[in-house]
Amino acid sequence: MRLSHLEMIVTNLICVLIPVNDQRVAQALAGGMELKSKLKTLRGVAAVRRPNDEWFDRLDKLIGEIESTHAPKRNRYAHDVWALDVAEDEIVRFYFNVSMPKQAKHGQEREPTTMQTPKTTLREMHDIADAIDATAVEIDKIRQEYVAAQQRP
């Protein structure tokens, strides 16, 4: 997926927000972080360096979207096992997750489920990639607004 491009945009914004004479210092700090740490750092630095509250609120909402939606879904696509169900024209994800039904079927003991097999379509996978790209574009617009605000007298 295109989360790596989004991560590059996040890293670039962190570097813009950290006011150091040698930008390589900011790049070295931000470049060595995992995405989760970058988002936490971005939220903190942006809170301090925000040009206004509306700017920060927009960025904070996008950060939350990455944390709660984009990163977990992307990780599922990257790390789970997938198979194509040609007969159903669906893609099936396989992963281990133990769940115990709340009620037993009539006259039977409850039986835990250990293998989950949710289904998705290529369209759904492409929609997530497109949403990640759209978030990257919005974060870059926020970076551009910040730079423009800093150049005003």
MDTraj code that builds the backbone (N, CA, C; nanometers):
import mdtraj as md
import numpy as np

residues = "MET ARG LEU SER HIS LEU GLU MET ILE VAL THR ASN LEU ILE CYS VAL LEU ILE PRO VAL ASN ASP GLN ARG VAL ALA GLN ALA LEU ALA GLY GLY MET GLU LEU LYS SER LYS LEU LYS THR LEU ARG GLY VAL ALA ALA VAL ARG ARG PRO ASN ASP GLU TRP PHE ASP ARG LEU ASP LYS LEU ILE GLY GLU ILE GLU SER THR HIS ALA PRO LYS ARG ASN ARG TYR ALA HIS ASP VAL TRP ALA LEU ASP VAL ALA GLU ASP GLU ILE VAL ARG PHE TYR PHE ASN VAL SER MET PRO LYS GLN ALA LYS HIS GLY GLN GLU ARG GLU PRO THR THR MET GLN THR PRO LYS THR THR LEU ARG GLU MET HIS ASP ILE ALA ASP ALA ILE ASP ALA THR ALA VAL GLU ILE ASP LYS ILE ARG GLN GLU TYR VAL ALA ALA GLN GLN ARG PRO".split()
xyz = np.array([
    [0.0838, -0.1179, 0.0000],
    [0.0000, 0.0000, 0.0000],
    [0.0883, 0.1242, 0.0000],
    [0.0242, 0.2360, 0.0016],
    [0.0975, 0.3611, -0.0137],
    [0.1214, 0.4327, 0.1184],
    [0.1214, 0.3560, 0.2255],
    [0.1452, 0.4164, 0.3558],
    [0.2870, 0.4722, 0.3652],
    [0.3814, 0.4145, 0.2927],
    [0.5190, 0.4652, 0.2985],
    [0.5275, 0.6075, 0.2419],
    [0.4479, 0.6379, 0.1396],
    [0.4446, 0.7743, 0.0866],
    [0.3854, 0.8694, 0.1909],
    [0.2778, 0.8279, 0.2545],
    [0.2172, 0.9089, 0.3611],
    [0.3175, 0.9313, 0.4732],
    [0.3917, 0.8270, 0.5085],
    [0.4917, 0.8405, 0.6146],
    [0.5990, 0.9421, 0.5763],
    [0.6379, 0.9446, 0.4498],
    [0.7362, 1.0426, 0.4035],
    [0.6811, 1.1848, 0.4178],
    [0.5536, 1.2042, 0.3863],
    [0.4894, 1.3356, 0.4000],
    [0.4869, 1.3776, 0.5471],
    [0.4547, 1.2833, 0.6360],
    [0.4538, 1.3106, 0.7802],
    [0.5940, 1.3498, 0.8263],
    [0.6938, 1.2739, 0.7831],
    [0.8328, 1.3034, 0.8204],
    [0.8732, 1.4429, 0.7731],
    [0.8350, 1.4770, 0.6517],
    [0.8682, 1.6080, 0.5972],
    [0.8045, 1.7195, 0.6802],
    [0.6799, 1.7012, 0.7217],
    [0.6144, 1.8039, 0.8037],
    [0.6832, 1.8185, 0.9389],
    [0.7224, 1.7080, 0.9987],
    [0.7964, 1.7163, 1.1255],
    [0.9230, 1.7993, 1.1047],
    [0.9953, 1.7720, 0.9972],
    [1.1202, 1.8449, 0.9701],
    [1.0960, 1.9939, 0.9487],
    [0.9849, 2.0284, 0.8849],
    [0.9509, 2.1691, 0.8634],
    [0.9170, 2.2368, 0.9964],
    [0.8503, 2.1630, 1.0854],
    [0.8055, 2.2217, 1.2123],
    [0.9171, 2.2360, 1.3155],
    [1.0257, 2.1591, 1.3003],
    [1.1369, 2.1684, 1.3958],
    [1.2356, 2.2736, 1.3448],
    [1.2424, 2.3872, 1.4132],
    [1.3247, 2.4981, 1.3640],
    [1.4724, 2.4831, 1.4014],
    [1.5467, 2.4160, 1.3153],
    [1.6911, 2.4031, 1.3368],
    [1.7630, 2.4568, 1.2130],
    [1.8830, 2.5075, 1.2335],
    [1.9593, 2.5619, 1.1210],
    [1.9983, 2.4529, 1.0212],
    [2.0316, 2.3367, 1.0718],
    [2.0723, 2.2261, 0.9858],
    [1.9578, 2.1251, 0.9814],
    [1.8815, 2.1266, 0.8735],
    [1.7642, 2.0388, 0.8611],
    [1.8004, 1.8919, 0.8658],
    [1.9259, 1.8584, 0.8435],
    [1.9671, 1.7189, 0.8530],
    [1.9483, 1.6655, 0.9942],
    [1.9560, 1.7537, 1.0929],
    [1.9330, 1.7121, 1.2312],
    [1.7876, 1.6663, 1.2475],
    [1.6939, 1.7466, 1.1994],
    [1.5521, 1.7093, 1.2065],
    [1.5255, 1.5827, 1.1261],
    [1.5871, 1.5716, 1.0092],
    [1.5690, 1.4526, 0.9247],
    [1.6234, 1.3280, 0.9938],
    [1.7356, 1.3414, 1.0612],
    [1.7935, 1.2270, 1.1328],
    [1.7027, 1.1831, 1.2470],
    [1.6454, 1.2804, 1.3183],
    [1.5542, 1.2463, 1.4286],
    [1.4266, 1.1800, 1.3773],
    [1.3602, 1.2436, 1.2844],
    [1.2316, 1.1935, 1.2364],
    [1.2473, 1.0689, 1.1505],
    [1.3541, 1.0620, 1.0736],
    [1.3734, 0.9488, 0.9837],
    [1.3943, 0.8168, 1.0547],
    [1.4444, 0.8207, 1.1767],
    [1.4711, 0.6984, 1.2510],
    [1.3538, 0.6471, 1.3323],
    [1.2401, 0.7129, 1.3234],
    [1.1228, 0.6736, 1.4036],
    [1.0286, 0.5832, 1.3257],
    [0.9583, 0.4976, 1.3984],
    [0.8485, 0.4205, 1.3410],
    [0.7302, 0.5165, 1.3221],
    [0.6365, 0.4788, 1.2377],
    [0.5229, 0.5661, 1.2075],
    [0.4473, 0.6086, 1.3329],
    [0.4239, 0.5170, 1.4241],
    [0.3497, 0.5495, 1.5468],
    [0.4196, 0.6610, 1.6250],
    [0.5516, 0.6529, 1.6357],
    [0.6282, 0.7567, 1.7060],
    [0.6283, 0.8877, 1.6285],
    [0.6337, 0.8782, 1.4960],
    [0.6291, 0.9999, 1.4147],
    [0.4976, 1.0729, 1.4358],
    [0.3885, 0.9992, 1.4403],
    [0.2582, 1.0636, 1.4583],
    [0.2476, 1.1294, 1.5954],
    [0.3004, 1.0639, 1.6965],
    [0.3005, 1.1221, 1.8314],
    [0.3870, 1.2482, 1.8348],
    [0.5030, 1.2411, 1.7722],
    [0.5929, 1.3567, 1.7655],
    [0.5293, 1.4697, 1.6856],
    [0.4696, 1.4360, 1.5726],
    [0.4045, 1.5380, 1.4902],
    [0.2943, 1.6086, 1.5675],
    [0.2140, 1.5335, 1.6374],
    [0.1050, 1.5936, 1.7158],
    [0.1618, 1.6905, 1.8198],
    [0.2690, 1.6495, 1.8878],
    [0.3287, 1.7345, 1.9914],
    [0.3945, 1.8590, 1.9353],
    [0.4760, 1.8424, 1.8323],
    [0.5464, 1.9572, 1.7724],
    [0.4450, 2.0523, 1.7078],
    [0.3448, 1.9966, 1.6429],
    [0.2427, 2.0811, 1.5789],
    [0.1636, 2.1608, 1.6818],
    [0.1395, 2.1025, 1.7981],
    [0.0676, 2.1757, 1.9033],
    [0.1471, 2.2988, 1.9466],
    [0.2774, 2.2848, 1.9530],
    [0.3640, 2.3957, 1.9942],
    [0.3816, 2.4977, 1.8817],
    [0.3953, 2.4517, 1.7593],
    [0.4295, 2.5390, 1.6466],
    [0.3091, 2.5824, 1.5626],
    [0.1898, 2.5470, 1.6019],
    [0.0699, 2.5742, 1.5206],
    [0.0541, 2.7225, 1.4905],
    [0.0195, 2.7549, 1.3654],
    [-0.0079, 2.8949, 1.3327],
    [-0.1431, 2.9400, 1.3874],
    [-0.2362, 2.8442, 1.4034],
    [-0.3667, 2.8743, 1.4644],
    [-0.4341, 2.7427, 1.5032],
    [-0.5377, 2.7535, 1.5833],
    [-0.6047, 2.6330, 1.6338],
    [-0.6733, 2.5530, 1.5237],
    [-0.7307, 2.6206, 1.4263],
    [-0.8008, 2.5503, 1.3178],
    [-0.7016, 2.4643, 1.2395],
    [-0.5827, 2.5163, 1.2126],
    [-0.4782, 2.4418, 1.1434],
    [-0.4442, 2.3151, 1.2220],
    [-0.4224, 2.3324, 1.3524],
    [-0.3877, 2.2173, 1.4367],
    [-0.5014, 2.1153, 1.4410],
    [-0.6245, 2.1625, 1.4554],
    [-0.7387, 2.0709, 1.4633],
    [-0.7523, 1.9863, 1.3366],
    [-0.7296, 2.0463, 1.2209],
    [-0.7346, 1.9714, 1.0946],
    [-0.6254, 1.8649, 1.0908],
    [-0.5048, 1.9043, 1.1319],
    [-0.3942, 1.8093, 1.1338],
    [-0.4195, 1.6979, 1.2350],
    [-0.4669, 1.7342, 1.3521],
    [-0.4934, 1.6347, 1.4565],
    [-0.5975, 1.5323, 1.4106],
    [-0.6980, 1.5787, 1.3384],
    [-0.8001, 1.4876, 1.2858],
    [-0.7385, 1.3896, 1.1866],
    [-0.6503, 1.4383, 1.1008],
    [-0.5841, 1.3511, 1.0033],
    [-0.4913, 1.2509, 1.0718],
    [-0.4204, 1.2952, 1.1745],
    [-0.3346, 1.2046, 1.2508],
    [-0.4192, 1.0936, 1.3129],
    [-0.5327, 1.1310, 1.3713],
    [-0.6221, 1.0312, 1.4295],
    [-0.6719, 0.9311, 1.3268],
    [-0.6994, 0.9796, 1.2071],
    [-0.7446, 0.8926, 1.0977],
    [-0.6357, 0.7914, 1.0595],
    [-0.5124, 0.8370, 1.0553],
    [-0.4013, 0.7467, 1.0247],
    [-0.3892, 0.6416, 1.1342],
    [-0.3926, 0.6867, 1.2594],
    [-0.3750, 0.5950, 1.3722],
    [-0.4869, 0.4918, 1.3830],
    [-0.6094, 0.5362, 1.3621],
    [-0.7226, 0.4466, 1.3880],
    [-0.7692, 0.3692, 1.2658],
    [-0.7407, 0.4188, 1.1458],
    [-0.7947, 0.3544, 1.0260],
    [-0.6862, 0.3083, 0.9300],
    [-0.6071, 0.4012, 0.8794],
    [-0.5130, 0.3676, 0.7718],
    [-0.4048, 0.2685, 0.8143],
    [-0.3362, 0.2969, 0.9232],
    [-0.2249, 0.2100, 0.9633],
    [-0.2717, 0.0684, 0.9976],
    [-0.3774, 0.0511, 1.0771],
    [-0.4203, -0.0865, 1.1058],
    [-0.4644, -0.1642, 0.9814],
    [-0.5385, -0.0990, 0.8919],
    [-0.5825, -0.1690, 0.7707],
    [-0.4641, -0.2027, 0.6819],
    [-0.3735, -0.1102, 0.6665],
    [-0.2559, -0.1365, 0.5847],
    [-0.1762, -0.2519, 0.6439],
    [-0.1620, -0.2562, 0.7753],
    [-0.0874, -0.3644, 0.8384],
    [-0.1539, -0.4997, 0.8136],
    [-0.2857, -0.5017, 0.8135],
    [-0.3560, -0.6276, 0.7828],
    [-0.3245, -0.6726, 0.6411],
    [-0.3257, -0.5795, 0.5471],
    [-0.2966, -0.6166, 0.4088],
    [-0.1524, -0.6630, 0.3939],
    [-0.0623, -0.6018, 0.4656],
    [0.0790, -0.6351, 0.4504],
    [0.1187, -0.7626, 0.5245],
    [0.0570, -0.7908, 0.6380],
    [0.1077, -0.8976, 0.7243],
    [0.0199, -1.0218, 0.7346],
    [-0.1047, -1.0162, 0.6921],
    [-0.1899, -1.1344, 0.6992],
    [-0.1739, -1.2189, 0.5729],
    [-0.2266, -1.3389, 0.5781],
    [-0.2236, -1.4293, 0.4639],
    [-0.3519, -1.4084, 0.3843],
    [-0.3386, -1.3984, 0.2533],
    [-0.4520, -1.3713, 0.1657],
    [-0.4634, -1.4801, 0.0592],
    [-0.5860, -1.5079, 0.0188],
    [-0.6106, -1.6044, -0.0887],
    [-0.7272, -1.5551, -0.1735],
    [-0.7234, -1.5881, -0.3012],
    [-0.8299, -1.5499, -0.3927],
    [-0.9326, -1.6628, -0.4003],
    [-1.0581, -1.6288, -0.3738],
    [-1.1687, -1.7227, -0.3900],
    [-1.2299, -1.6933, -0.5263],
    [-1.1846, -1.7662, -0.6271],
    [-1.2243, -1.7397, -0.7648],
    [-1.3745, -1.7574, -0.7828],
    [-1.4311, -1.8596, -0.7203],
    [-1.5741, -1.8873, -0.7361],
    [-1.6598, -1.7715, -0.6863],
    [-1.6180, -1.7077, -0.5802],
    [-1.6937, -1.5974, -0.5208],
    [-1.6436, -1.4605, -0.5661],
    [-1.5318, -1.4561, -0.6393],
    [-1.4692, -1.3316, -0.6823],
    [-1.4402, -1.2407, -0.5627],
    [-1.3855, -1.3028, -0.4584],
    [-1.3510, -1.2306, -0.3360],
    [-1.2093, -1.2676, -0.2944],
    [-1.1553, -1.1852, -0.2112],
    [-1.0251, -1.2115, -0.1527],
    [-1.0499, -1.2416, -0.0055],
    [-0.9914, -1.3512, 0.0412],
    [-1.0135, -1.3959, 0.1785],
    [-0.8854, -1.3756, 0.2577],
    [-0.9015, -1.3180, 0.3763],
    [-0.7880, -1.2972, 0.4668],
    [-0.7946, -1.4050, 0.5733],
    [-0.6816, -1.4657, 0.6037],
    [-0.6738, -1.5675, 0.7075],
    [-0.5889, -1.5141, 0.8221],
    [-0.6403, -1.5251, 0.9426],
    [-0.5590, -1.4896, 1.0583],
    [-0.6110, -1.5639, 1.1807],
    [-0.5229, -1.5818, 1.2769],
    [-0.5599, -1.6501, 1.3997],
    [-0.6125, -1.5500, 1.4997],
    [-0.7284, -1.5822, 1.5556],
    [-0.7888, -1.4979, 1.6581],
    [-0.8905, -1.5844, 1.7307],
    [-0.8664, -1.6094, 1.8554],
    [-0.9571, -1.6945, 1.9312],
    [-1.0749, -1.6114, 1.9794],
    [-1.1938, -1.6614, 1.9505],
    [-1.3139, -1.5965, 2.0018],
    [-1.4093, -1.7053, 2.0516],
    [-1.4766, -1.6757, 2.1602],
    [-1.5695, -1.7710, 2.2217],
    [-1.7104, -1.7170, 2.2051],
    [-1.8004, -1.7942, 2.1427],
    [-1.9385, -1.7470, 2.1291],
    [-2.0026, -1.7238, 2.2657],
    [-2.0886, -1.6250, 2.2723],
    [-2.1560, -1.5949, 2.3992],
    [-2.2583, -1.7017, 2.4353],
    [-2.3177, -1.7645, 2.3345],
    [-2.4177, -1.8684, 2.3604],
    [-2.3853, -1.9921, 2.2781],
    [-2.4192, -2.1072, 2.3332],
    [-2.4004, -2.2332, 2.2615],
    [-2.5203, -2.2589, 2.1708],
    [-2.4953, -2.3341, 2.0656],
    [-2.6063, -2.3791, 1.9822],
    [-2.6877, -2.4774, 2.0649],
    [-2.8121, -2.4880, 2.0366],
    [-2.9047, -2.5703, 2.1149],
    [-2.8485, -2.7109, 2.1400],
    [-2.8308, -2.7418, 2.2678],
    [-2.7879, -2.8747, 2.3083],
    [-2.6396, -2.9029, 2.2891],
    [-2.5603, -2.8015, 2.2583],
    [-2.4176, -2.8236, 2.2366],
    [-2.3359, -2.7321, 2.3263],
    [-2.2126, -2.7725, 2.3491],
    [-2.1179, -2.6880, 2.4217],
    [-2.0721, -2.5740, 2.3310],
    [-2.0348, -2.4627, 2.3913],
    [-1.9755, -2.3556, 2.3110],
    [-1.8413, -2.4027, 2.2562],
    [-1.8118, -2.3651, 2.1341],
    [-1.6868, -2.4049, 2.0695],
    [-1.6126, -2.2798, 2.0244],
    [-1.4880, -2.2617, 2.0711],
    [-1.4147, -2.1422, 2.0278],
    [-1.3778, -2.1497, 1.8802],
    [-1.3697, -2.0330, 1.8204],
    [-1.3222, -2.0198, 1.6835],
    [-1.1778, -1.9717, 1.6911],
    [-1.0901, -2.0328, 1.6134],
    [-0.9497, -1.9913, 1.6178],
    [-0.9010, -1.9308, 1.4868],
    [-0.9645, -1.9621, 1.3757],
    [-0.9241, -1.9087, 1.2457],
    [-1.0341, -1.8173, 1.1941],
    [-0.9962, -1.6929, 1.1673],
    [-1.0905, -1.5969, 1.1127],
    [-1.0656, -1.5854, 0.9629],
    [-1.1726, -1.5676, 0.8856],
    [-1.1582, -1.5575, 0.7395],
    [-1.2493, -1.4498, 0.6821],
    [-1.2272, -1.3248, 0.7203],
    [-1.3084, -1.2188, 0.6601],
    [-1.2763, -1.2027, 0.5122],
    [-1.3741, -1.1536, 0.4376],
    [-1.3586, -1.1376, 0.2931],
    [-1.3588, -0.9898, 0.2566],
    [-1.2916, -0.9612, 0.1474],
    [-1.2881, -0.8257, 0.0949],
    [-1.2830, -0.8349, -0.0576],
    [-1.2875, -0.7206, -0.1203],
    [-1.2777, -0.7169, -0.2661],
    [-1.1585, -0.6302, -0.3058],
    [-1.1162, -0.6445, -0.4294],
    [-1.0086, -0.5580, -0.4787],
    [-1.0493, -0.4117, -0.4715],
    [-1.1766, -0.3832, -0.4973],
    [-1.2252, -0.2452, -0.4914],
    [-1.2055, -0.1875, -0.3507],
    [-1.2357, -0.2674, -0.2472],
    [-1.2176, -0.2208, -0.1094],
    [-1.0692, -0.1946, -0.0806],
    [-0.9834, -0.2809, -0.1320],
    [-0.8395, -0.2608, -0.1110],
    [-0.7927, -0.1331, -0.1802],
    [-0.8405, -0.1100, -0.3009],
    [-0.8040, 0.0121, -0.3734],
    [-0.8611, 0.1363, -0.3041],
    [-0.9805, 0.1261, -0.2485],
    [-1.0405, 0.2386, -0.1774],
    [-0.9557, 0.2796, -0.0568],
    [-0.9004, 0.1822, 0.0142],
    [-0.8147, 0.2134, 0.1285],
    [-0.6870, 0.2819, 0.0807],
    [-0.6279, 0.2311, -0.0271],
    [-0.5079, 0.2942, -0.0819],
    [-0.5376, 0.4377, -0.1248],
    [-0.6530, 0.4588, -0.1873],
    [-0.6910, 0.5940, -0.2294],
    [-0.7128, 0.6856, -0.1094],
    [-0.7712, 0.6325, -0.0021],
    [-0.7929, 0.7129, 0.1193],
    [-0.6593, 0.7514, 0.1828],
    [-0.5634, 0.6602, 0.1813],
    [-0.4292, 0.6904, 0.2334],
    [-0.3659, 0.8016, 0.1508],
    [-0.3772, 0.7921, 0.0190],
    [-0.3229, 0.8962, -0.0682],
    [-0.3892, 1.0316, -0.0423],
    [-0.5208, 1.0310, -0.0243],
    [-0.5932, 1.1559, 0.0012],
    [-0.5470, 1.2188, 0.1326],
    [-0.5205, 1.1382, 0.2333],
    [-0.4710, 1.1902, 0.3608],
    [-0.3319, 1.2510, 0.3424],
    [-0.2472, 1.1853, 0.2624],
    [-0.1132, 1.2400, 0.2349],
    [-0.1235, 1.3765, 0.1679],
    [-0.2145, 1.3892, 0.0732],
    [-0.2344, 1.5173, 0.0038],
    [-0.2784, 1.6243, 0.1037],
    [-0.3701, 1.5912, 0.1933],
    [-0.4194, 1.6890, 0.2917],
    [-0.3092, 1.7308, 0.3884],
    [-0.2289, 1.6363, 0.4324],
    [-0.1190, 1.6713, 0.5235],
    [-0.0170, 1.7590, 0.4518],
    [0.0088, 1.7319, 0.3255],
    [0.1019, 1.8169, 0.2522],
    [0.0455, 1.9577, 0.2329],
    [-0.0857, 1.9705, 0.2138],
    [-0.1481, 2.1037, 0.2064],
    [-0.1282, 2.1782, 0.3387],
    [-0.1424, 2.1062, 0.4482],
    [-0.1221, 2.1670, 0.5803],
    [0.0228, 2.2138, 0.5943],
    [0.1177, 2.1346, 0.5443],
    [0.2585, 2.1758, 0.5458],
    [0.2781, 2.3032, 0.4647],
    [0.2180, 2.3072, 0.3460],
    [0.2309, 2.4246, 0.2601],
    [0.1717, 2.5485, 0.3273],
    [0.0585, 2.5335, 0.3944],
    [-0.0023, 2.6462, 0.4671],
    [0.0909, 2.6964, 0.5764],
    [0.1546, 2.6033, 0.6477],
    [0.2457, 2.6411, 0.7543],
    [0.3643, 2.7205, 0.6972],
    [0.4219, 2.6696, 0.5901],
    [0.5361, 2.7375, 0.5275],
    [0.4949, 2.8766, 0.4813],
    [0.3789, 2.8888, 0.4179],
    [0.3309, 3.0197, 0.3712],
    [0.3091, 3.1148, 0.4887],
    [0.2557, 3.0646, 0.5989],
    [0.2315, 3.1484, 0.7164],
    [0.3632, 3.1974, 0.7772],
    [0.4679, 3.1165, 0.7709],
    [0.5981, 3.1543, 0.8256],
    [0.6667, 3.2605, 0.7402],
    [0.6314, 3.2674, 0.6113],
    [0.6964, 3.3621, 0.5198],
    [0.6294, 3.4983, 0.5221],
    [0.5119, 3.5062, 0.5838],
    [0.4447, 3.6369, 0.5930],
    [0.5153, 3.7240, 0.6959],
    [0.5218, 3.8552, 0.6673],
    [0.5906, 3.9463, 0.7624],
    [0.5152, 3.9637, 0.8910],
])
top = md.Topology()
chain = top.add_chain()
for i, resn in enumerate(residues, 1):
    res = top.add_residue(resn, chain, resSeq=i)
    for name in ("N", "CA", "C"):
        top.add_atom(name, md.element.get_by_symbol(name[0]), res)
traj = md.Trajectory(xyz[None], top)
